[in-house]
Amino acid sequence: MRTVPSYARQTEVWADLLDKLGFKQIIFIHSSDQEGRAMLGKFQSKTESENKKVAQLLMLKFHF
């Protein structure tokens, strides 16, 4: 059972929070897995529609 919001919903909340705080540029750090890439896509879609800019992308690659 998952007891936290989906990553897509968390992304919407983060974008809204950054908007409320007046951020114009951010650095987005995400994982290289499917969920990390999906979060990035959702975040970029939401922020582009609000004229925000992702200043830098950092993808973390984990090797186990």
PQR file with spaces between the fields and no chain letter, atoms N, CA, C, O and H, PARSE charges and radii, in Angstrom:
ATOM       1  N    MET     1       0.834   -1.167    0.000 -0.4000 1.5000
ATOM       2  CA   MET     1       0.000    0.000    0.000 -0.0000 2.0000
ATOM       3  C    MET     1       0.891    1.247    0.000  0.5500 1.7000
ATOM       4  O    MET     1       1.832    1.350    0.788 -0.5500 1.4000
ATOM       5  N    ARG     2       0.588    2.172   -0.876 -0.4000 1.5000
ATOM       6  CA   ARG     2       1.331    3.432   -0.946 -0.0000 2.0000
ATOM       7  C    ARG     2       0.578    4.490   -0.149  0.5500 1.7000
ATOM       8  O    ARG     2      -0.594    4.755   -0.418 -0.5500 1.4000
ATOM       9  H    ARG     2      -0.176    2.089   -1.516  0.4000 1.0000
ATOM      10  N    THR     3       1.245    5.092    0.826 -0.4000 1.5000
ATOM      11  CA   THR     3       0.571    6.050    1.703 -0.0000 2.0000
ATOM      12  C    THR     3       1.006    7.491    1.453  0.5500 1.7000
ATOM      13  O    THR     3       0.691    8.381    2.243 -0.5500 1.4000
ATOM      14  H    THR     3       2.197    4.877    1.044  0.4000 1.0000
ATOM      15  N    VAL     4       1.718    7.721    0.371 -0.4000 1.5000
ATOM      16  CA   VAL     4       2.129    9.085    0.017 -0.0000 2.0000
ATOM      17  C    VAL     4       1.540    9.427   -1.349  0.5500 1.7000
ATOM      18  O    VAL     4       1.183    8.527   -2.109 -0.5500 1.4000
ATOM      19  H    VAL     4       1.973    6.999   -0.271  0.4000 1.0000
ATOM      20  N    PRO     5       1.435   10.713   -1.667 -0.5600 1.5000
ATOM      21  CA   PRO     5       0.903   11.094   -2.982  0.2800 2.0000
ATOM      22  C    PRO     5       1.786   10.556   -4.104  0.5500 1.7000
ATOM      23  O    PRO     5       2.973   10.293   -3.907 -0.5500 1.4000
ATOM      24  N    SER     6       1.195   10.399   -5.268 -0.4000 1.5000
ATOM      25  CA   SER     6       1.963    9.944   -6.429 -0.0000 2.0000
ATOM      26  C    SER     6       3.041   10.969   -6.754  0.5500 1.7000
ATOM      27  O    SER     6       2.952   12.130   -6.356 -0.5500 1.4000
ATOM      28  H    SER     6       0.232   10.612   -5.428  0.4000 1.0000
ATOM      29  N    TYR     7       4.058   10.522   -7.482 -0.4000 1.5000
ATOM      30  CA   TYR     7       5.113   11.438   -7.885 -0.0000 2.0000
ATOM      31  C    TYR     7       4.565   12.547   -8.774  0.5500 1.7000
ATOM      32  O    TYR     7       5.026   13.686   -8.702 -0.5500 1.4000
ATOM      33  H    TYR     7       4.130    9.579   -7.805  0.4000 1.0000
ATOM      34  N    ALA     8       3.586   12.221   -9.609 -0.4000 1.5000
ATOM      35  CA   ALA     8       2.988   13.244  -10.474 -0.0000 2.0000
ATOM      36  C    ALA     8       2.325   14.331   -9.632  0.5500 1.7000
ATOM      37  O    ALA     8       2.465   15.517   -9.931 -0.5500 1.4000
ATOM      38  H    ALA     8       3.212   11.295   -9.668  0.4000 1.0000
ATOM      39  N    ARG     9       1.610   13.941   -8.591 -0.4000 1.5000
ATOM      40  CA   ARG     9       0.960   14.922   -7.712 -0.0000 2.0000
ATOM      41  C    ARG     9       1.998   15.725   -6.941  0.5500 1.7000
ATOM      42  O    ARG     9       1.846   16.934   -6.771 -0.5500 1.4000
ATOM      43  H    ARG     9       1.496   12.977   -8.348  0.4000 1.0000
ATOM      44  N    GLN    10       3.052   15.063   -6.472 -0.4000 1.5000
ATOM      45  CA   GLN    10       4.104   15.789   -5.766 -0.0000 2.0000
ATOM      46  C    GLN    10       4.735   16.840   -6.670  0.5500 1.7000
ATOM      47  O    GLN    10       5.048   17.943   -6.221 -0.5500 1.4000
ATOM      48  H    GLN    10       3.176   14.081   -6.609  0.4000 1.0000
ATOM      49  N    THR    11       4.921   16.499   -7.945 -0.4000 1.5000
ATOM      50  CA   THR    11       5.503   17.439   -8.897 -0.0000 2.0000
ATOM      51  C    THR    11       4.626   18.670   -9.038  0.5500 1.7000
ATOM      52  O    THR    11       5.137   19.789   -9.081 -0.5500 1.4000
ATOM      53  H    THR    11       4.666   15.604   -8.309  0.4000 1.0000
ATOM      54  N    GLU    12       3.316   18.483   -9.110 -0.4000 1.5000
ATOM      55  CA   GLU    12       2.391   19.622   -9.203 -0.0000 2.0000
ATOM      56  C    GLU    12       2.502   20.506   -7.967  0.5500 1.7000
ATOM      57  O    GLU    12       2.507   21.732   -8.075 -0.5500 1.4000
ATOM      58  H    GLU    12       2.901   17.574   -9.075  0.4000 1.0000
ATOM      59  N    VAL    13       2.589   19.892   -6.805 -0.4000 1.5000
ATOM      60  CA   VAL    13       2.693   20.657   -5.559 -0.0000 2.0000
ATOM      61  C    VAL    13       4.002   21.451   -5.532  0.5500 1.7000
ATOM      62  O    VAL    13       4.003   22.623   -5.156 -0.5500 1.4000
ATOM      63  H    VAL    13       2.584   18.896   -6.716  0.4000 1.0000
ATOM      64  N    TRP    14       5.114   20.826   -5.926 -0.4000 1.5000
ATOM      65  CA   TRP    14       6.396   21.539   -5.942 -0.0000 2.0000
ATOM      66  C    TRP    14       6.340   22.732   -6.887  0.5500 1.7000
ATOM      67  O    TRP    14       6.800   23.819   -6.539 -0.5500 1.4000
ATOM      68  H    TRP    14       5.113   19.874   -6.232  0.4000 1.0000
ATOM      69  N    ALA    15       5.782   22.540   -8.077 -0.4000 1.5000
ATOM      70  CA   ALA    15       5.693   23.632   -9.052 -0.0000 2.0000
ATOM      71  C    ALA    15       4.831   24.763   -8.504  0.5500 1.7000
ATOM      72  O    ALA    15       5.178   25.936   -8.649 -0.5500 1.4000
ATOM      73  H    ALA    15       5.408   21.657   -8.360  0.4000 1.0000
ATOM      74  N    ASP    16       3.713   24.417   -7.876 -0.4000 1.5000
ATOM      75  CA   ASP    16       2.848   25.445   -7.290 -0.0000 2.0000
ATOM      76  C    ASP    16       3.553   26.190   -6.161  0.5500 1.7000
ATOM      77  O    ASP    16       3.429   27.409   -6.042 -0.5500 1.4000
ATOM      78  H    ASP    16       3.431   23.465   -7.758  0.4000 1.0000
ATOM      79  N    LEU    17       4.288   25.457   -5.338 -0.4000 1.5000
ATOM      80  CA   LEU    17       5.013   26.079   -4.236 -0.0000 2.0000
ATOM      81  C    LEU    17       6.080   27.044   -4.760  0.5500 1.7000
ATOM      82  O    LEU    17       6.206   28.164   -4.264 -0.5500 1.4000
ATOM      83  H    LEU    17       4.388   24.467   -5.435  0.4000 1.0000
ATOM      84  N    LEU    18       6.837   26.610   -5.752 -0.4000 1.5000
ATOM      85  CA   LEU    18       7.858   27.486   -6.333 -0.0000 2.0000
ATOM      86  C    LEU    18       7.228   28.731   -6.931  0.5500 1.7000
ATOM      87  O    LEU    18       7.802   29.817   -6.848 -0.5500 1.4000
ATOM      88  H    LEU    18       6.735   25.701   -6.154  0.4000 1.0000
ATOM      89  N    ASP    19       6.059   28.588   -7.531 -0.4000 1.5000
ATOM      90  CA   ASP    19       5.350   29.726   -8.092 -0.0000 2.0000
ATOM      91  C    ASP    19       4.930   30.696   -6.985  0.5500 1.7000
ATOM      92  O    ASP    19       5.130   31.905   -7.106 -0.5500 1.4000
ATOM      93  H    ASP    19       5.593   27.706   -7.599  0.4000 1.0000
ATOM      94  N    LYS    20       4.358   30.171   -5.922 -0.4000 1.5000
ATOM      95  CA   LYS    20       3.916   31.012   -4.799 -0.0000 2.0000
ATOM      96  C    LYS    20       5.088   31.749   -4.150  0.5500 1.7000
ATOM      97  O    LYS    20       4.943   32.882   -3.690 -0.5500 1.4000
ATOM      98  H    LYS    20       4.195   29.189   -5.824  0.4000 1.0000
ATOM      99  N    LEU    21       6.254   31.093   -4.118 -0.4000 1.5000
ATOM     100  CA   LEU    21       7.435   31.714   -3.510 -0.0000 2.0000
ATOM     101  C    LEU    21       8.159   32.658   -4.470  0.5500 1.7000
ATOM     102  O    LEU    21       9.110   33.334   -4.077 -0.5500 1.4000
ATOM     103  H    LEU    21       6.373   30.173   -4.492  0.4000 1.0000
ATOM     104  N    GLY    22       7.716   32.703   -5.718 -0.4000 1.5000
ATOM     105  CA   GLY    22       8.281   33.643   -6.682 -0.0000 2.0000
ATOM     106  C    GLY    22       9.561   33.206   -7.366  0.5500 1.7000
ATOM     107  O    GLY    22      10.272   34.040   -7.926 -0.5500 1.4000
ATOM     108  H    GLY    22       6.944   32.154   -6.038  0.4000 1.0000
ATOM     109  N    PHE    23       9.873   31.918   -7.335 -0.4000 1.5000
ATOM     110  CA   PHE    23      11.077   31.444   -8.007 -0.0000 2.0000
ATOM     111  C    PHE    23      10.911   31.567   -9.516  0.5500 1.7000
ATOM     112  O    PHE    23       9.845   31.260  -10.049 -0.5500 1.4000
ATOM     113  H    PHE    23       9.296   31.240   -6.880  0.4000 1.0000
ATOM     114  N    LYS    24      11.944   32.008  -10.199 -0.4000 1.5000
ATOM     115  CA   LYS    24      11.924   32.129  -11.657 -0.0000 2.0000
ATOM     116  C    LYS    24      12.778   31.060  -12.330  0.5500 1.7000
ATOM     117  O    LYS    24      12.500   30.678  -13.466 -0.5500 1.4000
ATOM     118  H    LYS    24      12.810   32.258   -9.766  0.4000 1.0000
ATOM     119  N    GLN    25      13.809   30.574  -11.652 -0.4000 1.5000
ATOM     120  CA   GLN    25      14.671   29.530  -12.174 -0.0000 2.0000
ATOM     121  C    GLN    25      14.946   28.521  -11.065  0.5500 1.7000
ATOM     122  O    GLN    25      15.001   28.871   -9.886 -0.5500 1.4000
ATOM     123  H    GLN    25      14.035   30.885  -10.728  0.4000 1.0000
ATOM     124  N    ILE    26      15.118   27.264  -11.465 -0.4000 1.5000
ATOM     125  CA   ILE    26      15.433   26.223  -10.495 -0.0000 2.0000
ATOM     126  C    ILE    26      16.443   25.252  -11.095  0.5500 1.7000
ATOM     127  O    ILE    26      16.685   25.245  -12.302 -0.5500 1.4000
ATOM     128  H    ILE    26      15.074   26.980  -12.423  0.4000 1.0000
ATOM     129  N    ILE    27      17.011   24.453  -10.245 -0.4000 1.5000
ATOM     130  CA   ILE    27      17.821   23.315  -10.667 -0.0000 2.0000
ATOM     131  C    ILE    27      17.018   22.081  -10.278  0.5500 1.7000
ATOM     132  O    ILE    27      16.670   21.905   -9.111 -0.5500 1.4000
ATOM     133  H    ILE    27      16.815   24.459   -9.264  0.4000 1.0000
ATOM     134  N    PHE    28      16.726   21.235  -11.247 -0.4000 1.5000
ATOM     135  CA   PHE    28      15.885   20.057  -11.033 -0.0000 2.0000
ATOM     136  C    PHE    28      16.779   18.826  -11.006  0.5500 1.7000
ATOM     137  O    PHE    28      17.432   18.507  -11.999 -0.5500 1.4000
ATOM     138  H    PHE    28      17.009   21.378  -12.195  0.4000 1.0000
ATOM     139  N    ILE    29      16.809   18.146   -9.892 -0.4000 1.5000
ATOM     140  CA   ILE    29      17.601   16.924   -9.738 -0.0000 2.0000
ATOM     141  C    ILE    29      16.633   15.751   -9.738  0.5500 1.7000
ATOM     142  O    ILE    29      15.689   15.713   -8.949 -0.5500 1.4000
ATOM     143  H    ILE    29      16.279   18.405   -9.085  0.4000 1.0000
ATOM     144  N    HIS    30      16.874   14.791  -10.632 -0.4000 1.5000
ATOM     145  CA   HIS    30      15.976   13.647  -10.729 -0.0000 2.0000
ATOM     146  C    HIS    30      16.762   12.372  -10.996  0.5500 1.7000
ATOM     147  O    HIS    30      17.917   12.406  -11.421 -0.5500 1.4000
ATOM     148  H    HIS    30      17.641   14.822  -11.273  0.4000 1.0000
ATOM     149  N    SER    31      16.113   11.264  -10.738 -0.4000 1.5000
ATOM     150  CA   SER    31      16.753    9.980  -10.993 -0.0000 2.0000
ATOM     151  C    SER    31      16.605    9.619  -12.468  0.5500 1.7000
ATOM     152  O    SER    31      15.781   10.196  -13.178 -0.5500 1.4000
ATOM     153  H    SER    31      15.175   11.237  -10.393  0.4000 1.0000
ATOM     154  N    SER    32      17.397    8.676  -12.915 -0.4000 1.5000
ATOM     155  CA   SER    32      17.386    8.283  -14.323 -0.0000 2.0000
ATOM     156  C    SER    32      16.363    7.191  -14.614  0.5500 1.7000
ATOM     157  O    SER    32      16.240    6.748  -15.756 -0.5500 1.4000
ATOM     158  H    SER    32      18.066    8.207  -12.339  0.4000 1.0000
ATOM     159  N    ASP    33      15.628    6.751  -13.593 -0.4000 1.5000
ATOM     160  CA   ASP    33      14.645    5.702  -13.826 -0.0000 2.0000
ATOM     161  C    ASP    33      13.374    6.281  -14.455  0.5500 1.7000
ATOM     162  O    ASP    33      13.265    7.488  -14.670 -0.5500 1.4000
ATOM     163  H    ASP    33      15.728    7.111  -12.666  0.4000 1.0000
ATOM     164  N    GLN    34      12.438    5.413  -14.738 -0.4000 1.5000
ATOM     165  CA   GLN    34      11.208    5.823  -15.433 -0.0000 2.0000
ATOM     166  C    GLN    34      10.434    6.869  -14.635  0.5500 1.7000
ATOM     167  O    GLN    34       9.941    7.835  -15.218 -0.5500 1.4000
ATOM     168  H    GLN    34      12.526    4.432  -14.563  0.4000 1.0000
ATOM     169  N    GLU    35      10.315    6.703  -13.326 -0.4000 1.5000
ATOM     170  CA   GLU    35       9.580    7.665  -12.512 -0.0000 2.0000
ATOM     171  C    GLU    35      10.275    9.020  -12.485  0.5500 1.7000
ATOM     172  O    GLU    35       9.614   10.058  -12.527 -0.5500 1.4000
ATOM     173  H    GLU    35      10.715    5.919  -12.853  0.4000 1.0000
ATOM     174  N    GLY    36      11.602    9.018  -12.415 -0.4000 1.5000
ATOM     175  CA   GLY    36      12.352   10.275  -12.416 -0.0000 2.0000
ATOM     176  C    GLY    36      12.161   11.046  -13.708  0.5500 1.7000
ATOM     177  O    GLY    36      11.978   12.264  -13.697 -0.5500 1.4000
ATOM     178  H    GLY    36      12.139    8.175  -12.380  0.4000 1.0000
ATOM     179  N    ARG    37      12.204   10.328  -14.823 -0.4000 1.5000
ATOM     180  CA   ARG    37      11.997   10.987  -16.123 -0.0000 2.0000
ATOM     181  C    ARG    37      10.555   11.469  -16.274  0.5500 1.7000
ATOM     182  O    ARG    37      10.307   12.521  -16.863 -0.5500 1.4000
ATOM     183  H    ARG    37      12.353    9.339  -14.832  0.4000 1.0000
ATOM     184  N    ALA    38       9.609   10.699  -15.742 -0.4000 1.5000
ATOM     185  CA   ALA    38       8.200   11.105  -15.800 -0.0000 2.0000
ATOM     186  C    ALA    38       7.968   12.365  -14.970  0.5500 1.7000
ATOM     187  O    ALA    38       7.233   13.262  -15.382 -0.5500 1.4000
ATOM     188  H    ALA    38       9.810    9.844  -15.264  0.4000 1.0000
ATOM     189  N    MET    39       8.599   12.426  -13.801 -0.4000 1.5000
ATOM     190  CA   MET    39       8.480   13.624  -12.962 -0.0000 2.0000
ATOM     191  C    MET    39       9.040   14.840  -13.685  0.5500 1.7000
ATOM     192  O    MET    39       8.439   15.914  -13.662 -0.5500 1.4000
ATOM     193  H    MET    39       9.196   11.697  -13.466  0.4000 1.0000
ATOM     194  N    LEU    40      10.181   14.673  -14.321 -0.4000 1.5000
ATOM     195  CA   LEU    40      10.794   15.775  -15.056 -0.0000 2.0000
ATOM     196  C    LEU    40       9.862   16.264  -16.157  0.5500 1.7000
ATOM     197  O    LEU    40       9.646   17.468  -16.293 -0.5500 1.4000
ATOM     198  H    LEU    40      10.670   13.800  -14.340  0.4000 1.0000
ATOM     199  N    GLY    41       9.312   15.354  -16.934 -0.4000 1.5000
ATOM     200  CA   GLY    41       8.407   15.738  -18.010 -0.0000 2.0000
ATOM     201  C    GLY    41       7.191   16.485  -17.500  0.5500 1.7000
ATOM     202  O    GLY    41       6.799   17.503  -18.071 -0.5500 1.4000
ATOM     203  H    GLY    41       9.487   14.375  -16.823  0.4000 1.0000
ATOM     204  N    LYS    42       6.592   15.985  -16.429 -0.4000 1.5000
ATOM     205  CA   LYS    42       5.417   16.635  -15.845 -0.0000 2.0000
ATOM     206  C    LYS    42       5.782   18.014  -15.314  0.5500 1.7000
ATOM     207  O    LYS    42       5.039   18.976  -15.509 -0.5500 1.4000
ATOM     208  H    LYS    42       6.910   15.158  -15.966  0.4000 1.0000
ATOM     209  N    PHE    43       6.919   18.108  -14.647 -0.4000 1.5000
ATOM     210  CA   PHE    43       7.345   19.392  -14.087 -0.0000 2.0000
ATOM     211  C    PHE    43       7.609   20.403  -15.198  0.5500 1.7000
ATOM     212  O    PHE    43       7.194   21.558  -15.101 -0.5500 1.4000
ATOM     213  H    PHE    43       7.522   17.326  -14.489  0.4000 1.0000
ATOM     214  N    GLN    44       8.294   19.975  -16.246 -0.4000 1.5000
ATOM     215  CA   GLN    44       8.578   20.881  -17.352 -0.0000 2.0000
ATOM     216  C    GLN    44       7.297   21.346  -18.031  0.5500 1.7000
ATOM     217  O    GLN    44       7.176   22.519  -18.382 -0.5500 1.4000
ATOM     218  H    GLN    44       8.631   19.037  -16.325  0.4000 1.0000
ATOM     219  N    SER    45       6.348   20.448  -18.218 -0.4000 1.5000
ATOM     220  CA   SER    45       5.075   20.827  -18.830 -0.0000 2.0000
ATOM     221  C    SER    45       4.352   21.872  -17.993  0.5500 1.7000
ATOM     222  O    SER    45       3.837   22.855  -18.525 -0.5500 1.4000
ATOM     223  H    SER    45       6.446   19.495  -17.933  0.4000 1.0000
ATOM     224  N    LYS    46       4.316   21.660  -16.698 -0.4000 1.5000
ATOM     225  CA   LYS    46       3.615   22.589  -15.809 -0.0000 2.0000
ATOM     226  C    LYS    46       4.313   23.935  -15.744  0.5500 1.7000
ATOM     227  O    LYS    46       3.655   24.973  -15.807 -0.5500 1.4000
ATOM     228  H    LYS    46       4.734   20.861  -16.266  0.4000 1.0000
ATOM     229  N    THR    47       5.627   23.938  -15.621 -0.4000 1.5000
ATOM     230  CA   THR    47       6.333   25.208  -15.470 -0.0000 2.0000
ATOM     231  C    THR    47       6.406   25.984  -16.785  0.5500 1.7000
ATOM     232  O    THR    47       6.376   27.214  -16.770 -0.5500 1.4000
ATOM     233  H    THR    47       6.162   23.095  -15.570  0.4000 1.0000
ATOM     234  N    GLU    48       6.503   25.291  -17.918 -0.4000 1.5000
ATOM     235  CA   GLU    48       6.532   25.999  -19.204 -0.0000 2.0000
ATOM     236  C    GLU    48       5.232   26.747  -19.439  0.5500 1.7000
ATOM     237  O    GLU    48       5.240   27.840  -20.006 -0.5500 1.4000
ATOM     238  H    GLU    48       6.528   24.292  -17.930  0.4000 1.0000
ATOM     239  N    SER    49       4.118   26.176  -19.013 -0.4000 1.5000
ATOM     240  CA   SER    49       2.838   26.848  -19.189 -0.0000 2.0000
ATOM     241  C    SER    49       2.710   28.065  -18.278  0.5500 1.7000
ATOM     242  O    SER    49       1.825   28.897  -18.477 -0.5500 1.4000
ATOM     243  H    SER    49       4.111   25.289  -18.552  0.4000 1.0000
ATOM     244  N    GLU    50       3.578   28.174  -17.293 -0.4000 1.5000
ATOM     245  CA   GLU    50       3.559   29.304  -16.361 -0.0000 2.0000
ATOM     246  C    GLU    50       4.755   30.235  -16.586  0.5500 1.7000
ATOM     247  O    GLU    50       5.056   31.074  -15.736 -0.5500 1.4000
ATOM     248  H    GLU    50       4.297   27.498  -17.132  0.4000 1.0000
ATOM     249  N    ASN    51       5.427   30.091  -17.716 -0.4000 1.5000
ATOM     250  CA   ASN    51       6.574   30.931  -18.074 -0.0000 2.0000
ATOM     251  C    ASN    51       7.704   30.874  -17.056  0.5500 1.7000
ATOM     252  O    ASN    51       8.331   31.890  -16.755 -0.5500 1.4000
ATOM     253  H    ASN    51       5.181   29.410  -18.406  0.4000 1.0000
ATOM     254  N    LYS    52       7.959   29.695  -16.534 -0.4000 1.5000
ATOM     255  CA   LYS    52       9.096   29.477  -15.639 -0.0000 2.0000
ATOM     256  C    LYS    52      10.189   28.774  -16.432  0.5500 1.7000
ATOM     257  O    LYS    52       9.938   28.253  -17.519 -0.5500 1.4000
ATOM     258  H    LYS    52       7.451   28.869  -16.779  0.4000 1.0000
ATOM     259  N    LYS    53      11.382   28.762  -15.894 -0.4000 1.5000
ATOM     260  CA   LYS    53      12.502   28.153  -16.596 -0.0000 2.0000
ATOM     261  C    LYS    53      13.262   27.208  -15.672  0.5500 1.7000
ATOM     262  O    LYS    53      13.611   27.563  -14.546 -0.5500 1.4000
ATOM     263  H    LYS    53      11.585   29.186  -15.012  0.4000 1.0000
ATOM     264  N    VAL    54      13.510   26.004  -16.168 -0.4000 1.5000
ATOM     265  CA   VAL    54      14.393   25.080  -15.460 -0.0000 2.0000
ATOM     266  C    VAL    54      15.806   25.433  -15.901  0.5500 1.7000
ATOM     267  O    VAL    54      16.185   25.175  -17.043 -0.5500 1.4000
ATOM     268  H    VAL    54      13.226   25.716  -17.083  0.4000 1.0000
ATOM     269  N    ALA    55      16.582   26.020  -15.002 -0.4000 1.5000
ATOM     270  CA   ALA    55      17.904   26.534  -15.341 -0.0000 2.0000
ATOM     271  C    ALA    55      18.910   25.427  -15.580  0.5500 1.7000
ATOM     272  O    ALA    55      19.814   25.572  -16.404 -0.5500 1.4000
ATOM     273  H    ALA    55      16.274   26.230  -14.074  0.4000 1.0000
ATOM     274  N    GLN    56      18.763   24.338  -14.875 -0.4000 1.5000
ATOM     275  CA   GLN    56      19.733   23.249  -15.008 -0.0000 2.0000
ATOM     276  C    GLN    56      19.070   21.940  -14.625  0.5500 1.7000
ATOM     277  O    GLN    56      18.263   21.889  -13.697 -0.5500 1.4000
ATOM     278  H    GLN    56      18.030   24.220  -14.205  0.4000 1.0000
ATOM     279  N    LEU    57      19.411   20.893  -15.337 -0.4000 1.5000
ATOM     280  CA   LEU    57      18.915   19.545  -15.043 -0.0000 2.0000
ATOM     281  C    LEU    57      20.069   18.688  -14.584  0.5500 1.7000
ATOM     282  O    LEU    57      21.129   18.686  -15.210 -0.5500 1.4000
ATOM     283  H    LEU    57      20.066   20.934  -16.091  0.4000 1.0000
ATOM     284  N    LEU    58      19.886   17.974  -13.524 -0.4000 1.5000
ATOM     285  CA   LEU    58      20.885   17.030  -13.034 -0.0000 2.0000
ATOM     286  C    LEU    58      20.221   15.669  -12.911  0.5500 1.7000
ATOM     287  O    LEU    58      19.270   15.506  -12.147 -0.5500 1.4000
ATOM     288  H    LEU    58      19.025   17.975  -13.015  0.4000 1.0000
ATOM     289  N    MET    59      20.717   14.696  -13.658 -0.4000 1.5000
ATOM     290  CA   MET    59      20.174   13.349  -13.597 -0.0000 2.0000
ATOM     291  C    MET    59      21.134   12.472  -12.813  0.5500 1.7000
ATOM     292  O    MET    59      22.326   12.408  -13.114 -0.5500 1.4000
ATOM     293  H    MET    59      21.489   14.829  -14.279  0.4000 1.0000
ATOM     294  N    LEU    60      20.604   11.803  -11.810 -0.4000 1.5000
ATOM     295  CA   LEU    60      21.406   10.911  -10.985 -0.0000 2.0000
ATOM     296  C    LEU    60      21.288    9.509  -11.528  0.5500 1.7000
ATOM     297  O    LEU    60      20.184    9.006  -11.742 -0.5500 1.4000
ATOM     298  H    LEU    60      19.636   11.855  -11.566  0.4000 1.0000
ATOM     299  N    LYS    61      22.422    8.877  -11.751 -0.4000 1.5000
ATOM     300  CA   LYS    61      22.438    7.495  -12.225 -0.0000 2.0000
ATOM     301  C    LYS    61      23.001    6.628  -11.115  0.5500 1.7000
ATOM     302  O    LYS    61      24.101    6.859  -10.612 -0.5500 1.4000
ATOM     303  H    LYS    61      23.318    9.285  -11.578  0.4000 1.0000
ATOM     304  N    PHE    62      22.226    5.635  -10.750 -0.4000 1.5000
ATOM     305  CA   PHE    62      22.651    4.728   -9.708 -0.0000 2.0000
ATOM     306  C    PHE    62      23.030    3.398  -10.318  0.5500 1.7000
ATOM     307  O    PHE    62      22.301    2.871  -11.159 -0.5500 1.4000
ATOM     308  H    PHE    62      21.333    5.448  -11.158  0.4000 1.0000
ATOM     309  N    HIS    63      24.133    2.859   -9.917 -0.4000 1.5000
ATOM     310  CA   HIS    63      24.580    1.565  -10.391 -0.0000 2.0000
ATOM     311  C    HIS    63      24.745    0.665   -9.179  0.5500 1.7000
ATOM     312  O    HIS    63      25.593    0.911   -8.321 -0.5500 1.4000
ATOM     313  H    HIS    63      24.725    3.287   -9.234  0.4000 1.0000
ATOM     314  N    PHE    64      23.937   -0.369   -9.114 -0.4000 1.5000
ATOM     315  CA   PHE    64      23.995   -1.305   -7.981 -0.0000 2.0000
ATOM     316  C    PHE    64      24.530   -2.618   -8.427  0.5500 1.7000
ATOM     317  O    PHE    64      24.656   -3.540   -7.621 -0.5500 1.4000
ATOM     318  H    PHE    64      23.248   -0.569   -9.811  0.4000 1.0000
